[in-house]
Amino acid sequence: MSGMHYRSVDALVAALKRIVNGQPALQNISVEGEVLKARVTTSGHLYFTLKDSQGDGEIGCTVWASTLRRLSYVPKNGDRITVTGTVEIKYTSADLKLYAVKMEPAGLAQFYLQYQQLRARLEKEGLFDPAHKKPLPKYPMRIAVVTGDGTSGYQDVMHWLSRRWPVAHVQAYPCVVQGNSAPRDIIRTLTEADQNDHDIILLVRGGGGFMELFCFNDEALARCIYAMKTPVVTGIGHEDDTTIADSVADLRANVPSAAVVTAVPDMQEVLHELHVMEDTMRLCMNNALMQKKTHLARITEMPLWQNPQRMYEPYRLRLAADEQALLSVREKTAQRRAQLNRLYQILQSRIQKNTQEWDRQLSRASYELQSAVQQRLVSEKTACTQYEEKLKEAVYAAGESRKKQFLASVQLLDALSPLSILSRGYGVVLKDGASLRSVKDAQEGEQLTVRMSDGELITEMKGKKLYEQ
């Protein structure tokens, strides 16, 4: 069978284009590999080779300048990335290339899953709870700006602060805002700013891709922001970017400039409010002053103001009447005092007479009580002596009875004692320290001990004989 014949190389290339271009299997595909020979041309296009991480396969990749400008992530040599695009042959050289429209670090899905899991866990713990968020001061005068040194985000924030609220003292705290070391450096910088008695802290960073902003999804950073005593306002990335640091912060703005607008007032608006308040205060003061002047004029025109003696004349008359009443009360008081003195003399005389009579009655009663007590003591002493004699006799009789009972018990115990039995010529056979109750408990050849009243016999079992019962 003869092969296909092409009139020219262009015809062959055209055939290859018809085969490759437009194939569904090669449209909007994603492939993972390692970046080699990356270079950006003067026209802004990016060219690189995508090599298989495990094998030797390679394919050339092109990213047009218009596409590259829209991408937040630009790979460099050695990066493992996932490229999304279309495989085509565009030129007459039959050069097969992957024209990329999207690039992201390999394993980005794993980072996003890690982000989602950490976010769900911190939200369950209450780190995003609005009840914990601190209120922002209305007029912050000491402001800390935590961001990258000399970045566009820093310049944007400083521009808006000087424009909106130039009266505040602003202190910059530069730190690393991208990469693996960024979370530790941001935590260190935030802790330093939190200790310097600021009214508010702005944590800002310019736009970037998911991985460029991933340092703001760190758990330790989230807990640091949650524990700070100074209110924190974040402005990280673009409007659609929401990091865990944004959710923990006391207030989140979509971009750095919006963080400034949210955190500080507008100087011109504040001045306008002050002018309005000043005008209102002047108007109120003038109205109040006019009212007081009108009131004072009415008072000065009153008859009482023209003749002030008329004001206290009723009080003078009342004072004279009170003085007369006081003199009358004084005379009555002197009379009552004289009556009380006479009554006091009479009462004192009667008390003295009654006291003497009570002393005599008390002496007589004391003598009679002493005699009665003496007689009762003699009677009770005689009774106690008689009871004592009877008690001694009863104790002696009880002791003799208990003594006889004790001697009888001792004799009975002695009669039942095993030692008493042994003294009559009997013995107790012991095996391993325990007494034998039957010949069945001993075997031939065993060593036995015979306990007698004055010692023990060590014997060996030679044989045994059982009695019929």
C-alpha angles and dihedrals in degrees: 000000000000121000128243114281121215120197093216146358089258089058091052092049090048090052091051090050091052090051098045107029115079096015108146090219089060098043122099093350129161124218132175126218149121123289117239133173094008114181136161115216126220088258089060099252119137120221125183142146119247110212127193109253093219106027139030099265117129136179131183117242131201129193114189117226092245090056094041092056090058095050119094093201125059114182126222132206112296096024118132105223143167112233122200119196148091131292112227145153107230106167138049091255090078088234107168111214140169109234105206126212097172136028131182136161114277114260093028089140089060091053091048091051089050088051093050093048093048091046092052092048095049091046089053090052090055100248090133095046110131089215089069096051115108120232117249119242113251094225110024110193100176112052128180120203115201111190144109117308111262094350125148088251091057093048091047092052095046091049093052093043092053090046100046106028112013093159093072124095106238122197121188121217107192118205142157110278102182136047138033095303094050099089093055092046093047091049091050092049095046091050091051092049092046090057095052099074099249123168093223140359124219113205105191141164133171124245125299145145126285093268093044089057095038092101087071089062092067117130095218090051091050092052090047091055091045092054097046119114094208118077112254125209117190130203106176127164123325133327094276095048115097117174129186088251088059091053094049095045120097090244132008127209123189097232135015094257090052089053089060093047090050097044103044134039125242110261093216092051091048091050090049090051090049091052091049091048091048092051091047092049092049091050092049092048093049092049092049092048092051091050091051092048091051091048092049091050091053091050094050090053093054117107091235090060090053093051108026092175088075089063096065099031094096090051092051091053091047090050091053091051091049090050091053091048090050092054090051091051090050092056092048090049091055091052092050091049091055091051091050092052091054092049090049092055092050092047093048092052092051093047091052092050092047091047093057091050091049091051091055093048091047093052091050093048091047092054092049091048092050091052093049092049091050092052092047092051092054091049093048093047091056091050091049091052091054092048090050093056092049092048093052091052092049092049092050093049092048091049093052091050093050091047092055090049091050094051090050091051092049091052091049091048091049091051092052096042116116088224090060089052091049091052088062092063102274126128139201119228112220129193117191089343095307125104119247116235096182138026086235089072093065128070130201114273096024119129114242134188123217112205114208133174095267101030148320135289119215110211140166122231107246099167145325141225125207123213119222113243 
